[in-house]
Amino acid sequence: MAGAGRRLWIGYLWRCGLIVSLAAVFGLSVNGLSTRPLGCLADRPVDRVRALSGTRAAELYGHRLVKFIDVRGPFDYWAGHVPGSLNLPPSELDVRFRSYEYVLKLQRRIVVYGHGGRGADRDGSAWEVRRELISRLVSAGWDPQEAEGRVLVYDGGLEAWRGRGRPVVPGPGPG
């Protein structure tokens, strides 16, 4: 009996090691296939500028470690948003932050945008959500200075994004 039990454990440990090895190989191959490698962000110091220009937002768009956050209401979001962005209006921040927290903590940069128009954001909600996101991320363990530099506001919002010919999609987003 002792011999059979030992063989079962050895087989179990061997299978676990195989699974972990395959997962590591898969993770490395997926990262290696990315069209935009990590180096384009990792080599740069954390941005200390809080407002992004259209050019800088376009550079960050599509990078796997950058997440765009749309702070407009759900109806505006469904009418059109930056592809891949999450909808996080100020009125729903408490409920939705919990479901997005894990995804946001993995990001190198978080770009918050609203309607745009006059000034950085017509109603200031992008700046309000930025402040609240920083506060919540610091509570979740981020360094305060690092959070301050990682959470940015796209100066111009969706209006300017669309005006520059950048992609906008209707309907529900990823979250």
C-alpha positions in Angstrom: 0.0 0.0 0.0 2.7 2.5 0.9 4.4 1.9 -2.5 1.1 2.5 -4.4 0.4 5.7 -2.4 3.9 7.0 -3.0 3.5 6.3 -6.8 0.2 8.2 -6.8 1.9 11.2 -5.1 4.8 11.2 -7.5 2.5 11.0 -10.5 0.4 13.9 -9.1 3.5 16.0 -8.5 4.8 15.3 -12.0 1.5 16.3 -13.6 1.4 19.5 -11.5 4.9 20.3 -12.6 4.0 19.7 -16.2 0.9 22.0 -16.0 3.0 24.8 -14.4 5.7 24.4 -17.1 3.1 24.5 -19.9 1.5 27.6 -18.4 4.8 29.4 -18.2 5.7 28.5 -21.8 2.2 29.6 -22.9 2.6 32.9 -21.0 6.0 33.6 -22.5 4.8 32.8 -26.0 1.8 35.1 -25.7 4.0 38.0 -24.4 6.5 37.3 -27.2 3.7 37.6 -29.8 2.6 41.0 -28.7 2.9 43.7 -31.3 3.8 46.3 -28.7 6.4 44.9 -26.2 6.5 45.9 -22.6 9.8 47.9 -23.1 7.9 50.8 -24.7 6.5 51.6 -21.2 8.8 50.0 -18.8 11.8 52.0 -19.9 10.1 55.3 -19.4 9.8 57.0 -16.1 6.3 57.2 -14.7 4.5 60.2 -16.2 4.2 63.1 -13.8 1.9 64.9 -16.1 -1.7 64.3 -15.3 -3.3 65.4 -18.6 -2.5 63.6 -21.9 -2.3 65.1 -25.3 -4.0 63.3 -28.2 -0.6 62.1 -29.5 0.4 60.6 -26.2 -3.0 58.9 -25.7 -2.7 57.4 -29.2 0.8 56.1 -28.3 -0.7 54.4 -25.3 -3.8 53.1 -27.0 -3.7 49.3 -27.7 -0.9 48.5 -25.4 -1.7 45.5 -23.3 -0.7 47.2 -20.1 -2.8 50.3 -20.6 -6.5 50.4 -19.9 -8.8 53.3 -21.0 -11.6 54.2 -18.6 -14.8 56.0 -20.0 -16.4 58.0 -17.2 -19.5 59.0 -19.2 -22.9 57.4 -18.4 -23.9 54.0 -19.7 -26.0 55.4 -22.6 -23.2 57.6 -23.9 -20.8 54.6 -23.5 -23.1 52.4 -25.6 -23.4 55.1 -28.2 -19.6 55.0 -28.8 -16.4 54.5 -26.8 -12.7 53.7 -27.2 -12.5 50.0 -28.1 -11.5 48.0 -25.0 -12.3 50.7 -22.5 -14.2 50.1 -19.3 -17.2 52.2 -18.4 -16.8 53.6 -14.9 -19.1 56.7 -14.4 -18.7 58.5 -11.0 -22.3 57.5 -10.0 -21.4 53.8 -10.3 -17.8 53.9 -9.0 -18.5 52.1 -5.7 -20.2 49.1 -7.4 -18.0 48.8 -10.5 -14.6 49.4 -8.9 -14.8 46.1 -7.1 -15.3 44.2 -10.3 -12.6 46.1 -12.1 -10.1 46.3 -9.3 -8.0 43.3 -10.3 -7.7 44.4 -13.9 -6.8 47.9 -13.0 -4.1 46.8 -10.5 -2.3 45.0 -13.4 -2.1 48.0 -15.6 1.0 50.1 -16.2 -1.1 53.2 -17.1 -4.8 54.0 -16.7 -6.2 56.6 -19.1 -9.4 58.2 -17.9 -11.5 60.1 -20.5 -15.0 61.8 -20.6 -17.0 63.8 -23.1 -14.3 66.3 -23.9 -15.1 69.6 -25.5 -14.4 72.8 -23.7 -11.3 72.3 -21.5 -10.0 68.9 -20.4 -13.4 67.5 -19.6 -16.8 69.3 -20.0 -18.1 68.3 -16.6 -14.9 67.5 -14.7 -16.0 63.9 -14.1 -12.8 62.5 -15.6 -10.7 64.4 -13.0 -13.2 63.3 -10.2 -12.8 59.6 -11.2 -9.1 60.0 -11.5 -8.8 61.3 -7.9 -11.1 58.5 -6.6 -9.2 55.8 -8.6 -5.9 57.0 -7.1 -7.4 56.9 -3.6 -8.8 53.4 -4.1 -5.6 52.0 -5.7 -3.5 53.4 -2.9 -5.9 51.7 -0.4 -5.4 48.5 -2.5 -1.6 48.7 -2.0 -0.2 51.0 -4.7 2.5 53.5 -3.8 0.8 57.0 -3.7 3.4 58.6 -6.0 3.2 55.7 -8.4 -0.6 55.8 -8.5 -0.4 59.6 -9.1 1.7 59.1 -12.2 -0.1 56.0 -13.6 -3.6 57.3 -13.6 -3.9 60.0 -16.4 -6.7 62.0 -18.0 -6.9 62.2 -21.8 -7.2 65.9 -22.5 -10.0 66.3 -25.0 -12.1 63.2 -24.2 -14.0 61.2 -26.8 -14.8 64.2 -28.9 -11.2 64.9 -29.7 -10.4 61.1 -30.0 -13.1 60.8 -32.7 -12.1 64.1 -34.3 -8.6 62.7 -34.8 -10.0 59.7 -36.7 -9.2 57.3 -33.8 -11.4 54.1 -33.5 -14.7 54.4 -31.7 -17.1 51.4 -31.3 -20.8 51.3 -30.2 -22.4 48.8 -27.9 -21.2 47.1 -24.7 -17.6 46.9 -23.8 -15.4 44.3 -22.2 -16.8 44.9 -18.7 
